[in-house]
Amino acid sequence: MIFASDNWAGAHKSIAERLLAESTGFAAAYGNSDLDRRVEARFSEIFEHEVSVFFVATGTAANSLALASVQRPGGITICHREAHVIEDECGAPEFFSSSARLIAVDGEAGKIDPTKLSAKIAHFPEDALRHGRATAVTITQSTEIGTVYSLPEIGEISTIAKKRGLPLHMDGARFANALVALNATPAEMTWKRGVDILSFGGTKNGCWCAEAIVFFNPEQAKEMHFIRKRAAQHFSKSRFISAQFDAYFEDGLWLDLARHSNGMAERLRAGIGTSNSARLAWPTASNEVFAVIQKSAAKTAEGKGAKFYEWPIPAGMPDVVSEGETLVRLVTSFATTEADVDGFLKCLAA
């Protein structure tokens, strides 16, 4: 009953086997192997567009270096108030972009409010010498509270950004989960809606440590080789990241894994919806479930081995939790089983 994070899950068997198969023999280093080139080409096929791809090991590196690539002196990246880049990266985006600032805007359901985004961008015009100038917008898909931007919502934010010539970055740590939730194609959820740069995550969905920065305009990527090298993310044996993605994409495995974790989350949502000791805090669509649970029930579940995190109440939701209750986050993964879900629901009913 491990619902603390999809980062707690191991690696899918097919990906582990692919790594083992690649562990013998020799191959050109630093992204120059046949496997590296083949996987880079596969990204272009998946996105139906010529892309430039840069492999890194962590989501923090992907987000930070992606944002660093579009910064200028006095630069400001605009994000949601609870975005991972501003709340959970320990200042890495600012560090790798030479102290470019992150400025937050509000929005319901974990998503940037378009009207507030327009107003915030207007506050930082190009010639705002003292205040700084807006240089990028970033969104998280799926969001930090388990919701998903619809395709029109992504397009609306992109339109606002493009009016000022600002690139739109997508933090896709749970990209596959959002994709299958929308029943969309990778192209439909990214460049066709105006996304310029994507942090493409594989680690949370069955890989060991495989993340990629994807540029939909290769011209924007011309400095990334140097940025990645300077950040110590240019791996000599990059084929071991490529090997993970090679297995990840084979026969649509990545989408199957995401459908499974989303399905387990839906099973959780359905069970919590009929519970007498818990209720859903708000609707979610990905593999994250947020529930308000009686503290006594939460303690019972923990005593029987369940793992989950108590969660801070998001801004704008002050009345979610009553006395004697707690807000928790439950995350499913490719490794979550029906027995895990049903066992947790049984704890709530005890």
LOBANU-412510 format. One record per residue (C-alpha): residue in three letters; residue number from 1; x, y, z. Coordinates in steps of 0.1 Angstrom, whole numbers, plus 5000, padded with zeros to 4 digits. Layout:
BEGIN
<site residu="ALA" num="NUM" X="X" Y="Y" Z="Z"/>
...
END
This chain:
BEGIN
<site residu="MET" num="1" X="5000" Y="5000" Z="5000"/>
<site residu="ILE" num="2" X="5026" Y="5025" Z="4989"/>
<site residu="PHE" num="3" X="5010" Y="5057" Z="4979"/>
<site residu="ALA" num="4" X="5037" Y="5082" Z="4990"/>
<site residu="SER" num="5" X="5050" Y="5089" Z="4955"/>
<site residu="ASP" num="6" X="5054" Y="5072" Z="4921"/>
<site residu="ASN" num="7" X="5091" Y="5079" Z="4928"/>
<site residu="TRP" num="8" X="5090" Y="5051" Z="4954"/>
<site residu="ALA" num="9" X="5082" Y="5025" Z="4926"/>
<site residu="GLY" num="10" X="5110" Y="5006" Z="4910"/>
<site residu="ALA" num="11" X="5117" Y="5002" Z="4873"/>
<site residu="HIS" num="12" X="5096" Y="4982" Z="4849"/>
<site residu="LYS" num="13" X="5110" Y="4948" Z="4840"/>
<site residu="SER" num="14" X="5113" Y="4956" Z="4803"/>
<site residu="ILE" num="15" X="5134" Y="4987" Z="4810"/>
<site residu="ALA" num="16" X="5156" Y="4969" Z="4835"/>
<site residu="GLU" num="17" X="5162" Y="4941" Z="4810"/>
<site residu="ARG" num="18" X="5170" Y="4966" Z="4783"/>
<site residu="LEU" num="19" X="5196" Y="4982" Z="4805"/>
<site residu="LEU" num="20" X="5212" Y="4948" Z="4813"/>
<site residu="ALA" num="21" X="5214" Y="4940" Z="4775"/>
<site residu="GLU" num="22" X="5232" Y="4973" Z="4769"/>
<site residu="SER" num="23" X="5256" Y="4968" Z="4797"/>
<site residu="THR" num="24" X="5280" Y="4947" Z="4776"/>
<site residu="GLY" num="25" X="5301" Y="4957" Z="4747"/>
<site residu="PHE" num="26" X="5313" Y="4991" Z="4735"/>
<site residu="ALA" num="27" X="5295" Y="5022" Z="4722"/>
<site residu="ALA" num="28" X="5305" Y="5057" Z="4713"/>
<site residu="ALA" num="29" X="5303" Y="5081" Z="4743"/>
<site residu="TYR" num="30" X="5286" Y="5114" Z="4750"/>
<site residu="GLY" num="31" X="5255" Y="5109" Z="4729"/>
<site residu="ASN" num="32" X="5272" Y="5097" Z="4698"/>
<site residu="SER" num="33" X="5262" Y="5060" Z="4698"/>
<site residu="ASP" num="34" X="5239" Y="5045" Z="4673"/>
<site residu="LEU" num="35" X="5214" Y="5039" Z="4701"/>
<site residu="ASP" num="36" X="5215" Y="5076" Z="4712"/>
<site residu="ARG" num="37" X="5208" Y="5087" Z="4676"/>
<site residu="ARG" num="38" X="5180" Y="5062" Z="4671"/>
<site residu="VAL" num="39" X="5162" Y="5073" Z="4703"/>
<site residu="GLU" num="40" X="5166" Y="5109" Z="4694"/>
<site residu="ALA" num="41" X="5149" Y="5102" Z="4661"/>
<site residu="ARG" num="42" X="5122" Y="5083" Z="4679"/>
<site residu="PHE" num="43" X="5113" Y="5114" Z="4698"/>
<site residu="SER" num="44" X="5107" Y="5132" Z="4665"/>
<site residu="GLU" num="45" X="5085" Y="5104" Z="4654"/>
<site residu="ILE" num="46" X="5064" Y="5104" Z="4686"/>
<site residu="PHE" num="47" X="5059" Y="5142" Z="4685"/>
<site residu="GLU" num="48" X="5053" Y="5142" Z="4647"/>
<site residu="HIS" num="49" X="5078" Y="5171" Z="4645"/>
<site residu="GLU" num="50" X="5115" Y="5176" Z="4642"/>
<site residu="VAL" num="51" X="5128" Y="5181" Z="4677"/>
<site residu="SER" num="52" X="5161" Y="5186" Z="4695"/>
<site residu="VAL" num="53" X="5165" Y="5162" Z="4725"/>
<site residu="PHE" num="54" X="5189" Y="5165" Z="4754"/>
<site residu="PHE" num="55" X="5190" Y="5137" Z="4780"/>
<site residu="VAL" num="56" X="5194" Y="5145" Z="4817"/>
<site residu="ALA" num="57" X="5191" Y="5124" Z="4848"/>
<site residu="THR" num="58" X="5165" Y="5143" Z="4869"/>
<site residu="GLY" num="59" X="5134" Y="5164" Z="4866"/>
<site residu="THR" num="60" X="5151" Y="5192" Z="4885"/>
<site residu="ALA" num="61" X="5178" Y="5193" Z="4858"/>
<site residu="ALA" num="62" X="5153" Y="5192" Z="4830"/>
<site residu="ASN" num="63" X="5132" Y="5220" Z="4843"/>
<site residu="SER" num="64" X="5162" Y="5242" Z="4855"/>
<site residu="LEU" num="65" X="5182" Y="5239" Z="4823"/>
<site residu="ALA" num="66" X="5152" Y="5243" Z="4800"/>
<site residu="LEU" num="67" X="5143" Y="5276" Z="4817"/>
<site residu="ALA" num="68" X="5180" Y="5286" Z="4818"/>
<site residu="SER" num="69" X="5181" Y="5283" Z="4780"/>
<site residu="VAL" num="70" X="5156" Y="5311" Z="4774"/>
<site residu="GLN" num="71" X="5167" Y="5336" Z="4801"/>
<site residu="ARG" num="72" X="5182" Y="5371" Z="4796"/>
<site residu="PRO" num="73" X="5195" Y="5396" Z="4821"/>
<site residu="GLY" num="74" X="5167" Y="5407" Z="4844"/>
<site residu="GLY" num="75" X="5146" Y="5377" Z="4833"/>
<site residu="ILE" num="76" X="5115" Y="5365" Z="4850"/>
<site residu="THR" num="77" X="5097" Y="5332" Z="4845"/>
<site residu="ILE" num="78" X="5060" Y="5332" Z="4854"/>
<site residu="CYS" num="79" X="5045" Y="5300" Z="4869"/>
<site residu="HIS" num="80" X="5016" Y="5289" Z="4891"/>
<site residu="ARG" num="81" X="5019" Y="5297" Z="4928"/>
<site residu="GLU" num="82" X="5023" Y="5260" Z="4937"/>
<site residu="ALA" num="83" X="5044" Y="5250" Z="4907"/>
<site residu="HIS" num="84" X="5071" Y="5224" Z="4914"/>
<site residu="VAL" num="85" X="5097" Y="5248" Z="4899"/>
<site residu="ILE" num="86" X="5090" Y="5274" Z="4926"/>
<site residu="GLU" num="87" X="5082" Y="5252" Z="4955"/>
<site residu="ASP" num="88" X="5103" Y="5221" Z="4953"/>
<site residu="GLU" num="89" X="5135" Y="5227" Z="4933"/>
<site residu="CYS" num="90" X="5156" Y="5243" Z="4961"/>
<site residu="GLY" num="91" X="5163" Y="5273" Z="4939"/>
<site residu="ALA" num="92" X="5178" Y="5253" Z="4911"/>
<site residu="PRO" num="93" X="5160" Y="5271" Z="4883"/>
<site residu="GLU" num="94" X="5173" Y="5304" Z="4896"/>
<site residu="PHE" num="95" X="5208" Y="5290" Z="4902"/>
<site residu="PHE" num="96" X="5212" Y="5276" Z="4867"/>
<site residu="SER" num="97" X="5197" Y="5307" Z="4850"/>
<site residu="SER" num="98" X="5221" Y="5331" Z="4867"/>
<site residu="SER" num="99" X="5195" Y="5343" Z="4893"/>
<site residu="ALA" num="100" X="5166" Y="5348" Z="4869"/>
<site residu="ARG" num="101" X="5135" Y="5351" Z="4891"/>
<site residu="LEU" num="102" X="5104" Y="5330" Z="4893"/>
<site residu="ILE" num="103" X="5072" Y="5350" Z="4898"/>
<site residu="ALA" num="104" X="5040" Y="5332" Z="4908"/>
<site residu="VAL" num="105" X="5004" Y="5338" Z="4897"/>
<site residu="ASP" num="106" X="4973" Y="5323" Z="4912"/>
<site residu="GLY" num="107" X="4947" Y="5301" Z="4895"/>
<site residu="GLU" num="108" X="4921" Y="5275" Z="4906"/>
<site residu="ALA" num="109" X="4926" Y="5238" Z="4904"/>
<site residu="GLY" num="110" X="4964" Y="5242" Z="4903"/>
<site residu="LYS" num="111" X="4963" Y="5259" Z="4869"/>
<site residu="ILE" num="112" X="4974" Y="5294" Z="4859"/>
<site residu="ASP" num="113" X="4945" Y="5318" Z="4855"/>
<site residu="PRO" num="114" X="4948" Y="5334" Z="4820"/>
<site residu="THR" num="115" X="4935" Y="5368" Z="4831"/>
<site residu="LYS" num="116" X="4960" Y="5369" Z="4860"/>
<site residu="LEU" num="117" X="4987" Y="5357" Z="4837"/>
<site residu="SER" num="118" X="4981" Y="5386" Z="4813"/>
<site residu="ALA" num="119" X="4981" Y="5411" Z="4841"/>
<site residu="LYS" num="120" X="5014" Y="5397" Z="4855"/>
<site residu="ILE" num="121" X="5031" Y="5398" Z="4822"/>
<site residu="ALA" num="122" X="5020" Y="5434" Z="4817"/>
<site residu="HIS" num="123" X="5037" Y="5442" Z="4851"/>
<site residu="PHE" num="124" X="5071" Y="5433" Z="4836"/>
<site residu="PRO" num="125" X="5074" Y="5450" Z="4802"/>
<site residu="GLU" num="126" X="5105" Y="5447" Z="4781"/>
<site residu="ASP" num="127" X="5119" Y="5481" Z="4793"/>
<site residu="ALA" num="128" X="5112" Y="5476" Z="4830"/>
<site residu="LEU" num="129" X="5148" Y="5481" Z="4841"/>
<site residu="ARG" num="130" X="5142" Y="5481" Z="4878"/>
<site residu="HIS" num="131" X="5115" Y="5455" Z="4880"/>
<site residu="GLY" num="132" X="5129" Y="5431" Z="4854"/>
<site residu="ARG" num="133" X="5114" Y="5417" Z="4822"/>
<site residu="ALA" num="134" X="5092" Y="5387" Z="4816"/>
<site residu="THR" num="135" X="5111" Y="5361" Z="4796"/>
<site residu="ALA" num="136" X="5091" Y="5328" Z="4799"/>
<site residu="VAL" num="137" X="5060" Y="5311" Z="4811"/>
<site residu="THR" num="138" X="5059" Y="5276" Z="4825"/>
<site residu="ILE" num="139" X="5030" Y="5252" Z="4833"/>
<site residu="THR" num="140" X="5030" Y="5217" Z="4849"/>
<site residu="GLN" num="141" X="5011" Y="5189" Z="4831"/>
<site residu="SER" num="142" X="4997" Y="5172" Z="4850"/>
<site residu="THR" num="143" X="4996" Y="5198" Z="4878"/>
<site residu="GLU" num="144" X="5009" Y="5196" Z="4913"/>
<site residu="ILE" num="145" X="4974" Y="5188" Z="4926"/>
<site residu="GLY" num="146" X="4965" Y="5161" Z="4901"/>
<site residu="THR" num="147" X="4945" Y="5182" Z="4877"/>
<site residu="VAL" num="148" X="4952" Y="5184" Z="4840"/>
<site residu="TYR" num="149" X="4952" Y="5214" Z="4816"/>
<site residu="SER" num="150" X="4928" Y="5208" Z="4787"/>
<site residu="LEU" num="151" X="4941" Y="5213" Z="4752"/>
<site residu="PRO" num="152" X="4922" Y="5246" Z="4749"/>
<site residu="GLU" num="153" X="4936" Y="5258" Z="4782"/>
<site residu="ILE" num="154" X="4972" Y="5251" Z="4770"/>
<site residu="GLY" num="155" X="4964" Y="5270" Z="4738"/>
<site residu="GLU" num="156" X="4950" Y="5300" Z="4757"/>
<site residu="ILE" num="157" X="4981" Y="5303" Z="4779"/>
<site residu="SER" num="158" X="5003" Y="5300" Z="4749"/>
<site residu="THR" num="159" X="4984" Y="5327" Z="4730"/>
<site residu="ILE" num="160" X="4989" Y="5351" Z="4759"/>
<site residu="ALA" num="161" X="5026" Y="5343" Z="4761"/>
<site residu="LYS" num="162" X="5031" Y="5346" Z="4724"/>
<site residu="LYS" num="163" X="5016" Y="5381" Z="4724"/>
<site residu="ARG" num="164" X="5048" Y="5391" Z="4743"/>
<site residu="GLY" num="165" X="5071" Y="5368" Z="4724"/>
<site residu="LEU" num="166" X="5075" Y="5346" Z="4755"/>
<site residu="PRO" num="167" X="5084" Y="5309" Z="4751"/>
<site residu="LEU" num="168" X="5061" Y="5284" Z="4769"/>
<site residu="HIS" num="169" X="5077" Y="5256" Z="4788"/>
<site residu="MET" num="170" X="5059" Y="5225" Z="4801"/>
<site residu="ASP" num="171" X="5070" Y="5206" Z="4831"/>
<site residu="GLY" num="172" X="5060" Y="5171" Z="4821"/>
<site residu="ALA" num="173" X="5073" Y="5150" Z="4850"/>
<site residu="ARG" num="174" X="5039" Y="5131" Z="4847"/>
<site residu="PHE" num="175" X="5035" Y="5139" Z="4810"/>
<site residu="ALA" num="176" X="5023" Y="5104" Z="4801"/>
<site residu="ASN" num="177" X="4996" Y="5104" Z="4828"/>
<site residu="ALA" num="178" X="4982" Y="5137" Z="4815"/>
<site residu="LEU" num="179" X="4984" Y="5125" Z="4779"/>
<site residu="VAL" num="180" X="4963" Y="5094" Z="4785"/>
<site residu="ALA" num="181" X="4939" Y="5113" Z="4807"/>
<site residu="LEU" num="182" X="4932" Y="5136" Z="4778"/>
<site residu="ASN" num="183" X="4933" Y="5108" Z="4752"/>
<site residu="ALA" num="184" X="4955" Y="5131" Z="4732"/>
<site residu="THR" num="185" X="4986" Y="5127" Z="4711"/>
<site residu="PRO" num="186" X="5020" Y="5140" Z="4722"/>
<site residu="ALA" num="187" X="5018" Y="5166" Z="4693"/>
<site residu="GLU" num="188" X="4983" Y="5177" Z="4703"/>
<site residu="MET" num="189" X="4994" Y="5184" Z="4739"/>
<site residu="THR" num="190" X="5026" Y="5203" Z="4730"/>
<site residu="TRP" num="191" X="5037" Y="5221" Z="4699"/>
<site residu="LYS" num="192" X="5002" Y="5221" Z="4683"/>
<site residu="ARG" num="193" X="4991" Y="5241" Z="4713"/>
<site residu="GLY" num="194" X="5021" Y="5264" Z="4713"/>
<site residu="VAL" num="195" X="5044" Y="5246" Z="4738"/>
<site residu="ASP" num="196" X="5081" Y="5255" Z="4729"/>
<site residu="ILE" num="197" X="5101" Y="5234" Z="4753"/>
<site residu="LEU" num="198" X="5091" Y="5203" Z="4772"/>
<site residu="SER" num="199" X="5106" Y="5186" Z="4803"/>
<site residu="PHE" num="200" X="5097" Y="5150" Z="4794"/>
<site residu="GLY" num="201" X="5097" Y="5127" Z="4824"/>
<site residu="GLY" num="202" X="5102" Y="5089" Z="4824"/>
<site residu="THR" num="203" X="5114" Y="5083" Z="4859"/>
<site residu="LYS" num="204" X="5080" Y="5085" Z="4876"/>
<site residu="ASN" num="205" X="5065" Y="5061" Z="4850"/>
<site residu="GLY" num="206" X="5088" Y="5031" Z="4851"/>
<site residu="CYS" num="207" X="5123" Y="5042" Z="4842"/>
<site residu="TRP" num="208" X="5154" Y="5042" Z="4865"/>
<site residu="CYS" num="209" X="5164" Y="5078" Z="4859"/>
<site residu="ALA" num="210" X="5155" Y="5091" Z="4824"/>
<site residu="GLU" num="211" X="5144" Y="5126" Z="4817"/>
<site residu="ALA" num="212" X="5147" Y="5146" Z="4785"/>
<site residu="ILE" num="213" X="5145" Y="5183" Z="4775"/>
<site residu="VAL" num="214" X="5127" Y="5185" Z="4742"/>
<site residu="PHE" num="215" X="5128" Y="5216" Z="4720"/>
<site residu="PHE" num="216" X="5101" Y="5219" Z="4693"/>
<site residu="ASN" num="217" X="5121" Y="5247" Z="4676"/>
<site residu="PRO" num="218" X="5157" Y="5233" Z="4672"/>
<site residu="GLU" num="219" X="5170" Y="5269" Z="4667"/>
<site residu="GLN" num="220" X="5161" Y="5276" Z="4703"/>
<site residu="ALA" num="221" X="5183" Y="5247" Z="4714"/>
<site residu="LYS" num="222" X="5216" Y="5260" Z="4700"/>
<site residu="GLU" num="223" X="5230" Y="5269" Z="4734"/>
<site residu="MET" num="224" X="5218" Y="5238" Z="4753"/>
<site residu="HIS" num="225" X="5248" Y="5217" Z="4745"/>
<site residu="PHE" num="226" X="5269" Y="5242" Z="4765"/>
<site residu="ILE" num="227" X="5243" Y="5247" Z="4792"/>
<site residu="ARG" num="228" X="5240" Y="5210" Z="4798"/>
<site residu="LYS" num="229" X="5277" Y="5205" Z="4799"/>
<site residu="ARG" num="230" X="5283" Y="5233" Z="4824"/>
<site residu="ALA" num="231" X="5256" Y="5218" Z="4846"/>
<site residu="ALA" num="232" X="5274" Y="5184" Z="4847"/>
<site residu="GLN" num="233" X="5245" Y="5167" Z="4829"/>
<site residu="HIS" num="234" X="5264" Y="5156" Z="4798"/>
<site residu="PHE" num="235" X="5268" Y="5119" Z="4806"/>
<site residu="SER" num="236" X="5296" Y="5099" Z="4790"/>
<site residu="LYS" num="237" X="5276" Y="5067" Z="4789"/>
<site residu="SER" num="238" X="5244" Y="5084" Z="4777"/>
<site residu="ARG" num="239" X="5234" Y="5052" Z="4760"/>
<site residu="PHE" num="240" X="5221" Y="5040" Z="4794"/>
<site residu="ILE" num="241" X="5195" Y="5068" Z="4794"/>
<site residu="SER" num="242" X="5188" Y="5061" Z="4757"/>
<site residu="ALA" num="243" X="5183" Y="5024" Z="4765"/>
<site residu="GLN" num="244" X="5156" Y="5032" Z="4791"/>
<site residu="PHE" num="245" X="5137" Y="5054" Z="4766"/>
<site residu="ASP" num="246" X="5142" Y="5028" Z="4739"/>
<site residu="ALA" num="247" X="5123" Y="5002" Z="4760"/>
<site residu="TYR" num="248" X="5099" Y="5028" Z="4774"/>
<site residu="PHE" num="249" X="5086" Y="5036" Z="4739"/>
<site residu="GLU" num="250" X="5086" Y="5001" Z="4725"/>
<site residu="ASP" num="251" X="5051" Y="4989" Z="4716"/>
<site residu="GLY" num="252" X="5036" Y="5019" Z="4735"/>
<site residu="LEU" num="253" X="5048" Y="5007" Z="4769"/>
<site residu="TRP" num="254" X="5050" Y="5042" Z="4783"/>
<site residu="LEU" num="255" X="5013" Y="5048" Z="4776"/>
<site residu="ASP" num="256" X="5003" Y="5014" Z="4790"/>
<site residu="LEU" num="257" X="5021" Y="5021" Z="4822"/>
<site residu="ALA" num="258" X="5004" Y="5055" Z="4825"/>
<site residu="ARG" num="259" X="4970" Y="5041" Z="4818"/>
<site residu="HIS" num="260" X="4976" Y="5015" Z="4846"/>
<site residu="SER" num="261" X="4986" Y="5041" Z="4872"/>
<site residu="ASN" num="262" X="4957" Y="5064" Z="4862"/>
<site residu="GLY" num="263" X="4933" Y="5034" Z="4864"/>
<site residu="MET" num="264" X="4945" Y="5026" Z="4899"/>
<site residu="ALA" num="265" X="4940" Y="5062" Z="4909"/>
<site residu="GLU" num="266" X="4904" Y="5060" Z="4895"/>
<site residu="ARG" num="267" X="4898" Y="5029" Z="4916"/>
<site residu="LEU" num="268" X="4910" Y="5049" Z="4946"/>
<site residu="ARG" num="269" X="4888" Y="5078" Z="4938"/>
<site residu="ALA" num="270" X="4857" Y="5056" Z="4934"/>
<site residu="GLY" num="271" X="4863" Y="5038" Z="4967"/>
<site residu="ILE" num="272" X="4870" Y="5070" Z="4987"/>
<site residu="GLY" num="273" X="4838" Y="5085" Z="4971"/>
<site residu="THR" num="274" X="4818" Y="5059" Z="4990"/>
<site residu="SER" num="275" X="4837" Y="5060" Z="5023"/>
<site residu="ASN" num="276" X="4823" Y="5071" Z="5056"/>
<site residu="SER" num="277" X="4857" Y="5081" Z="5069"/>
<site residu="ALA" num="278" X="4872" Y="5099" Z="5039"/>
<site residu="ARG" num="279" X="4862" Y="5121" Z="5010"/>
<site residu="LEU" num="280" X="4878" Y="5134" Z="4979"/>
<site residu="ALA" num="281" X="4893" Y="5169" Z="4984"/>
<site residu="TRP" num="282" X="4888" Y="5179" Z="4948"/>
<site residu="PRO" num="283" X="4885" Y="5162" Z="4914"/>
<site residu="THR" num="284" X="4917" Y="5149" Z="4898"/>
<site residu="ALA" num="285" X="4924" Y="5133" Z="4865"/>
<site residu="SER" num="286" X="4959" Y="5118" Z="4867"/>
<site residu="ASN" num="287" X="4976" Y="5094" Z="4891"/>
<site residu="GLU" num="288" X="4974" Y="5117" Z="4921"/>
<site residu="VAL" num="289" X="4944" Y="5116" Z="4945"/>
<site residu="PHE" num="290" X="4939" Y="5141" Z="4973"/>
<site residu="ALA" num="291" X="4916" Y="5130" Z="5001"/>
<site residu="VAL" num="292" X="4904" Y="5144" Z="5034"/>
<site residu="ILE" num="293" X="4906" Y="5115" Z="5059"/>
<site residu="GLN" num="294" X="4896" Y="5113" Z="5095"/>
<site residu="LYS" num="295" X="4928" Y="5113" Z="5115"/>
<site residu="SER" num="296" X="4919" Y="5081" Z="5133"/>
<site residu="ALA" num="297" X="4914" Y="5064" Z="5099"/>
<site residu="ALA" num="298" X="4947" Y="5077" Z="5086"/>
<site residu="LYS" num="299" X="4964" Y="5064" Z="5117"/>
<site residu="THR" num="300" X="4948" Y="5030" Z="5112"/>
<site residu="ALA" num="301" X="4960" Y="5028" Z="5076"/>
<site residu="GLU" num="302" X="4995" Y="5038" Z="5086"/>
<site residu="GLY" num="303" X="4995" Y="5012" Z="5113"/>
<site residu="LYS" num="304" X="4987" Y="4985" Z="5087"/>
<site residu="GLY" num="305" X="5016" Y="4996" Z="5065"/>
<site residu="ALA" num="306" X="5001" Y="5022" Z="5042"/>
<site residu="LYS" num="307" X="5025" Y="5050" Z="5031"/>
<site residu="PHE" num="308" X="5012" Y="5084" Z="5020"/>
<site residu="TYR" num="309" X="5020" Y="5121" Z="5028"/>
<site residu="GLU" num="310" X="4999" Y="5146" Z="5047"/>
<site residu="TRP" num="311" X="4996" Y="5175" Z="5024"/>
<site residu="PRO" num="312" X="4995" Y="5213" Z="5029"/>
<site residu="ILE" num="313" X="4962" Y="5229" Z="5020"/>
<site residu="PRO" num="314" X="4965" Y="5247" Z="4987"/>
<site residu="ALA" num="315" X="4960" Y="5284" Z="4985"/>
<site residu="GLY" num="316" X="4924" Y="5294" Z="4980"/>
<site residu="MET" num="317" X="4911" Y="5262" Z="4997"/>
<site residu="PRO" num="318" X="4911" Y="5271" Z="5034"/>
<site residu="ASP" num="319" X="4879" Y="5252" Z="5043"/>
<site residu="VAL" num="320" X="4889" Y="5218" Z="5028"/>
<site residu="VAL" num="321" X="4897" Y="5202" Z="5062"/>
<site residu="SER" num="322" X="4877" Y="5202" Z="5094"/>
<site residu="GLU" num="323" X="4888" Y="5194" Z="5130"/>
<site residu="GLY" num="324" X="4898" Y="5158" Z="5134"/>
<site residu="GLU" num="325" X="4906" Y="5155" Z="5097"/>
<site residu="THR" num="326" X="4938" Y="5156" Z="5076"/>
<site residu="LEU" num="327" X="4945" Y="5162" Z="5039"/>
<site residu="VAL" num="328" X="4966" Y="5135" Z="5023"/>
<site residu="ARG" num="329" X="4981" Y="5129" Z="4989"/>
<site residu="LEU" num="330" X="4979" Y="5094" Z="4974"/>
<site residu="VAL" num="331" X="4999" Y="5086" Z="4943"/>
<site residu="THR" num="332" X="4996" Y="5055" Z="4923"/>
<site residu="SER" num="333" X="5022" Y="5041" Z="4899"/>
<site residu="PHE" num="334" X="5028" Y="5014" Z="4872"/>
<site residu="ALA" num="335" X="5035" Y="4990" Z="4901"/>
<site residu="THR" num="336" X="5003" Y="4997" Z="4921"/>
<site residu="THR" num="337" X="4980" Y="4967" Z="4922"/>
<site residu="GLU" num="338" X="4942" Y="4964" Z="4928"/>
<site residu="ALA" num="339" X="4951" Y="4946" Z="4960"/>
<site residu="ASP" num="340" X="4970" Y="4977" Z="4972"/>
<site residu="VAL" num="341" X="4941" Y="4999" Z="4965"/>
<site residu="ASP" num="342" X="4915" Y="4976" Z="4980"/>
<site residu="GLY" num="343" X="4936" Y="4970" Z="5010"/>
<site residu="PHE" num="344" X="4939" Y="5008" Z="5017"/>
<site residu="LEU" num="345" X="4902" Y="5013" Z="5012"/>
<site residu="LYS" num="346" X="4896" Y="4984" Z="5037"/>
<site residu="CYS" num="347" X="4917" Y="5003" Z="5062"/>
<site residu="LEU" num="348" X="4894" Y="5033" Z="5058"/>
<site residu="ALA" num="349" X="4864" Y="5012" Z="5065"/>
<site residu="ALA" num="350" X="4878" Y="4996" Z="5096"/>
END
